[in-house]
């Protein structure tokens, strides 16, 4: 939607119509985001008994360089939907403090001296030599901090049964 209505002066009929159309479009987008968030949350809760997520503040994300992407993904609303769906289905959600999740090693717990730039997609631990994708290492760190076993974090439960990956 455009920032300035396409037609007319402030009190004209064309201006009011454009304003209504813009409001309708924003409401539709908002409902689509909520629907997507709820469906994702339901799938995650159905597939996992315990869940660990970052306890981030959406206000903080709004001030970061990823503000537009965070707002577009409706991260705060999605997190809220996940917490509500987990409560409804009796699942446990562990909120993990987000500090240093990309700097810590999931295997040995050692912390790198400097933060990894976003362009670097693999994590290599200097202490134990573990090499893994950056996001998977970060997810395993969150599971360890939540007191959960990261053994089933690769898409397979310890019993060997597969579950769907959350998109």
Buried (B, 14 or more C-beta within 10 A) or exposed (E): EEEEBEEBEEEEEEBBBBBEEBEEEEEEEEEEBBEBBBEBBBBBBEBBEBBBBBEBEBEEBBEEEEEEEBBEBBBBBBBBBBBBBBEEEEBEBBBBEBEEBBBBBBBEEEEBEEEBEEEEEEBBBEEEEBEBEBEBBBBBBBBBBBEBEBEBBEEEEEEEEEEEEBE
